[in-house]
Amino acid sequence: SAPTSYTAVTDLTEDTTESGKTYTVGVCQLVQHEALDAATQGFVDALKEALGDAVTIDVQNASGDSVNCGTIVNGFVSKGVDLIMANATPALTAAVSATADIPILGTSITAYGVALDIDDFSGTVGGNVSGTSDLADLQKQAQMILDWFPETKTVGLLFCSAEPNSRYQIDEVRKALEAQGVTCEEFAFTYNVTWYAFNDTNDVTSVTETAADNSDVIYIPTDNTAASNTEAIANVLIPAGVPAICGEEGLCRGCGVATLSISYYDLGVTTGKMAAKILKGEANISEMPVEYTDATPKYNASICDQLGITPLDGYEAIDG
């Protein structure tokens, strides 16, 4: 499907009006779902507060299609925008391919080294790229599975094979679980791990059914395909009585029991503040390290009730 767009023009502030400068920022968001929507909104709100009427923000949605990401960012480059915000890894890689000159800030990126194929990533991308990461501690996420379900013997790992950051998370969680004697089911590969690949949304139900049939617990990383299909996943897992631990709050709200999740809105705000500094000449993007935000342990009260699970102490209920 074709990309969708809207333009957000921010309110007037005295500081930017006096400077006389105006800015145009292009936002490329991979797909519409709760986490990415929140990150974009946080970004827009932060720029509104920092730059007011001096900035025009063109937000475009690629409708889950990486080809659309390329079309969108090439359009931004042609228009000569002052900065590009790339929301999710395919948007970031498309932007990096499109320009080496216009500042690019990523958000909702799990691992920049993986996304941009950088060996020995040191925390700063350099060049015209920086941004924020949505990575929560993967060792702690793996431990959550055993904290909530100490009798777990087999964990099914649900993710999209087309998302390199999902592969990274799955691999790290697998290693942490195997170190504690937990089996991660093997299907496509000879390693001791199940790689359930969502190549398109039509696969979600059948893949989830296979996972539920072969797993005590499901783990789902911060995966855009899964996040766009939480209802389909829940419609399989809940009747099957199989709980899911998720990599972010939006996923957990839709189909999970618990999560160690960041606030994607806060992540977007951080990204917006970085953008304001770049546009106002207060920071050099080539020297800006990737920024992170704190994660909070949360649980889904509704799904816990449906599965007869008592929430652990130290977890807060997800709103809604």
Solvent accessible surface area in square Angstrom, and as a share of the most:
residue,aa,sasa,rsa
1,S,114,0.74
2,A,74,0.57
3,P,42,0.26
4,T,82,0.48
5,S,70,0.45
6,Y,115,0.44
7,T,79,0.46
8,A,20,0.15
9,V,96,0.55
10,T,5,0.03
11,D,89,0.46
12,L,124,0.62
13,T,39,0.23
14,E,129,0.58
15,D,90,0.47
16,T,7,0.04
17,T,76,0.44
18,E,130,0.58
19,S,68,0.44
20,G,63,0.61
21,K,122,0.52
22,T,108,0.63
23,Y,26,0.10
24,T,54,0.32
25,V,0,0.00
26,G,0,0.00
27,V,0,0.00
28,C,0,0.00
29,Q,6,0.03
30,L,12,0.06
31,V,24,0.14
32,Q,131,0.58
33,H,20,0.09
34,E,84,0.38
35,A,5,0.04
36,L,4,0.02
37,D,52,0.27
38,A,29,0.23
39,A,0,0.00
40,T,6,0.03
41,Q,86,0.38
42,G,0,0.00
43,F,0,0.00
44,V,10,0.06
45,D,41,0.21
46,A,7,0.05
47,L,0,0.00
48,K,79,0.33
49,E,146,0.66
50,A,32,0.25
51,L,0,0.00
52,G,0,0.00
53,D,72,0.37
54,A,9,0.07
55,V,0,0.00
56,T,47,0.27
57,I,0,0.00
58,D,21,0.11
59,V,7,0.04
60,Q,31,0.14
61,N,22,0.11
62,A,0,0.00
63,S,40,0.26
64,G,44,0.42
65,D,50,0.26
66,S,68,0.44
67,V,112,0.64
68,N,16,0.08
69,C,0,0.00
70,G,20,0.19
71,T,84,0.49
72,I,5,0.03
73,V,0,0.00
74,N,81,0.41
75,G,27,0.26
76,F,1,0.00
77,V,49,0.28
78,S,100,0.64
79,K,140,0.59
80,G,50,0.48
81,V,7,0.04
82,D,59,0.30
83,L,0,0.00
84,I,0,0.00
85,M,0,0.00
86,A,0,0.00
87,N,0,0.00
88,A,1,0.00
89,T,14,0.08
90,P,32,0.20
91,A,0,0.00
92,L,0,0.00
93,T,48,0.28
94,A,16,0.12
95,A,0,0.00
96,V,57,0.33
97,S,100,0.65
98,A,28,0.22
99,T,15,0.09
100,A,85,0.66
101,D,129,0.67
102,I,24,0.12
103,P,28,0.18
104,I,0,0.00
105,L,0,0.00
106,G,0,0.00
107,T,0,0.00
108,S,11,0.07
109,I,0,0.00
110,T,6,0.03
111,A,16,0.12
112,Y,3,0.01
113,G,13,0.12
114,V,55,0.31
115,A,12,0.09
116,L,34,0.17
117,D,125,0.65
118,I,58,0.29
119,D,127,0.66
120,D,143,0.74
121,F,56,0.23
122,S,105,0.68
123,G,21,0.20
124,T,49,0.28
125,V,35,0.20
126,G,20,0.19
127,G,58,0.55
128,N,20,0.10
129,V,6,0.04
130,S,0,0.00
131,G,0,0.00
132,T,0,0.00
133,S,1,0.01
134,D,6,0.03
135,L,47,0.24
136,A,7,0.05
137,D,65,0.34
138,L,14,0.07
139,Q,110,0.49
140,K,123,0.52
141,Q,1,0.01
142,A,1,0.00
143,Q,71,0.31
144,M,9,0.04
145,I,0,0.00
146,L,25,0.13
147,D,69,0.36
148,W,17,0.06
149,F,33,0.14
150,P,98,0.62
151,E,140,0.63
152,T,12,0.07
153,K,141,0.60
154,T,22,0.13
155,V,0,0.00
156,G,0,0.00
157,L,0,0.00
158,L,0,0.00
159,F,0,0.00
160,C,7,0.04
161,S,26,0.17
162,A,80,0.62
163,E,24,0.11
164,P,54,0.34
165,N,9,0.05
166,S,0,0.00
167,R,77,0.28
168,Y,69,0.26
169,Q,2,0.01
170,I,0,0.00
171,D,41,0.21
172,E,40,0.18
173,V,0,0.00
174,R,38,0.14
175,K,98,0.42
176,A,10,0.08
177,L,0,0.00
178,E,50,0.23
179,A,89,0.69
180,Q,98,0.44
181,G,68,0.65
182,V,7,0.04
183,T,54,0.32
184,C,0,0.00
185,E,46,0.21
186,E,76,0.34
187,F,93,0.39
188,A,76,0.59
189,F,78,0.33
190,T,124,0.72
191,Y,143,0.54
192,N,70,0.36
193,V,1,0.01
194,T,0,0.00
195,W,43,0.15
196,Y,11,0.04
197,A,31,0.24
198,F,1,0.00
199,N,109,0.56
200,D,71,0.37
201,T,80,0.46
202,N,134,0.69
203,D,43,0.22
204,V,1,0.00
205,T,61,0.35
206,S,63,0.41
207,V,27,0.15
208,T,0,0.00
209,E,83,0.37
210,T,54,0.32
211,A,0,0.00
212,A,10,0.08
213,D,120,0.62
214,N,61,0.31
215,S,13,0.08
216,D,68,0.35
217,V,2,0.01
218,I,0,0.00
219,Y,0,0.00
220,I,0,0.00
221,P,0,0.00
222,T,20,0.12
223,D,2,0.01
224,N,25,0.13
225,T,24,0.14
226,A,0,0.00
227,A,15,0.11
228,S,52,0.33
229,N,24,0.12
230,T,24,0.14
231,E,130,0.58
232,A,30,0.23
233,I,0,0.00
234,A,11,0.08
235,N,97,0.50
236,V,19,0.11
237,L,2,0.01
238,I,40,0.20
239,P,106,0.67
240,A,56,0.44
241,G,45,0.43
242,V,14,0.08
243,P,13,0.08
244,A,1,0.01
245,I,0,0.00
246,C,0,0.00
247,G,2,0.02
248,E,5,0.02
249,E,29,0.13
250,G,13,0.12
251,L,0,0.00
252,C,0,0.00
253,R,71,0.26
254,G,25,0.24
255,C,3,0.02
256,G,0,0.00
257,V,1,0.00
258,A,0,0.00
259,T,0,0.00
260,L,17,0.08
261,S,2,0.01
262,I,7,0.04
263,S,45,0.29
264,Y,15,0.06
265,Y,85,0.32
266,D,69,0.36
267,L,0,0.00
268,G,0,0.00
269,V,32,0.19
270,T,33,0.19
271,T,0,0.00
272,G,0,0.00
273,K,117,0.49
274,M,5,0.02
275,A,0,0.00
276,A,6,0.04
277,K,100,0.42
278,I,20,0.10
279,L,22,0.11
280,K,76,0.32
281,G,64,0.62
282,E,114,0.51
283,A,32,0.25
284,N,82,0.42
285,I,15,0.08
286,S,38,0.25
287,E,127,0.57
288,M,20,0.09
289,P,76,0.48
290,V,10,0.06
291,E,68,0.30
292,Y,122,0.46
293,T,39,0.22
294,D,130,0.67
295,A,34,0.27
296,T,49,0.28
297,P,44,0.28
298,K,33,0.14
299,Y,38,0.15
300,N,12,0.06
301,A,45,0.35
302,S,66,0.42
303,I,8,0.04
304,C,1,0.00
305,D,115,0.60
306,Q,105,0.47
307,L,37,0.18
308,G,68,0.65
309,I,34,0.17
310,T,114,0.66
311,P,47,0.29
312,L,62,0.31
313,D,144,0.75
314,G,68,0.66
315,Y,40,0.15
316,E,89,0.40
317,A,49,0.38
318,I,16,0.08
319,D,117,0.60
320,G,113,1.08
